[in-house]
Amino acid sequence: MKTVLVTGAAGFIGSNVVPLLLTDGYRVVGVDNFDDTYDVRFKEEHITPFASDANFELARIDIRDRAALSELFKKTAPAYIVHLAAKADTRAAVENPYPYVDNNITGTLNVLEVAKEYGTENIVLASSSSVYGNDTAMPLQESAVADHPISPYGATKRATEMFAHAYHHNFGMNITCLRYFNAYGENNRPNMVPYIWAQKLLRGEEIEISGGGTRKRDYTYVGDTAAATLAALKKPLGFEIINVGNSSPLSLTELLGVFEKVIGVTAQVKERPSHSASVEETYADIAKAKELLDWEPTTSIEEGISRLVAWIRANRL
């Protein structure tokens, strides 16, 4: 039984990846600092389903603490790493970029350094479609230069990819960077549009829609995102950057239509301007994921939103 260290294990994507790993027969060491970006009780709830699993161990440490990370590696000897821990709010990063640099860049550097020291076999590193900025060449391909992110968050994610390449080049480390596109679903972060809309529509409250509702996002069900992450973990590729998206973008207006259909309501809508850090469109070319990981999404937007709505009803109302 090989050990996988998962950073950000109590977060949105992490808490969906951990159960897949446990079901697949891995021993999992979860790392999370349970910061207060959103209600810490939510993260405690996220880990409850697997917290008592004999093959799961939780380490409440911060990836910015290199000494603590090193001690954990020494103790648990993980063969693999799924590095998901990060600060991930594009708007907040514009207002205060320093925590994003500390967590996303310095934290990732610590993970890479400790992985190098202990000879980790394969690393899956979470990147983001935010690295593309407002690139207009759709669908977005991994070969894009990606040197014009429009938020400090996107800039930190591009920086982590570049550090990953440097560590692969100099130390022969296997690192796959997955550019996640607009994940949504169970355990959703509460500051994301799908969560906010589902909760407000179920409560009969007014929702906000920005930019006239024309901006498009490649909404990807988190179960599909987690499956791609597991596929990448199982296949060391040297160094690769791979898009993980639904490859079927929807405008905000179209997304709202799905919510109205699933919930059976007509939304009360208030318009507001778009934020300067909001990109116009995300649309993943997933040919590389199909070829290298034998992965493609299997969950339709209607099914995924139905699952999100059911989870919100059960846990957040």
Buried (B, 14 or more C-beta within 10 A) or exposed (E): EEBBBBBBBBBBBBBBBBBBBBEEEBBBBBBBBBBEBBEEEBBEBBBEEBBEEEBBBBBEBBBBBBEBBBBBBEEBBBBBBBBBBBBBBBEBBBEEBEBBBBBBBBBBBBBBBBBBEBEBBBBBBBBBBBBBBEBEEBBBBBEBEBEBBBBBBBBBBBBBBEBBBBBBEEEEBBBBBBBBBBBBBBBBBBEBBBBBBBBBBBEEEEBEBBBEBBBBBBBBBBBBBBBBBBBBBEBBBEBBBBBBBBBBBBBBBBBBBBBBEBBEEEBEEEEEEBEEBBBBBBBBBBBBBEEBBEBBBEBEBEEBBBBBBEBBEEEBE
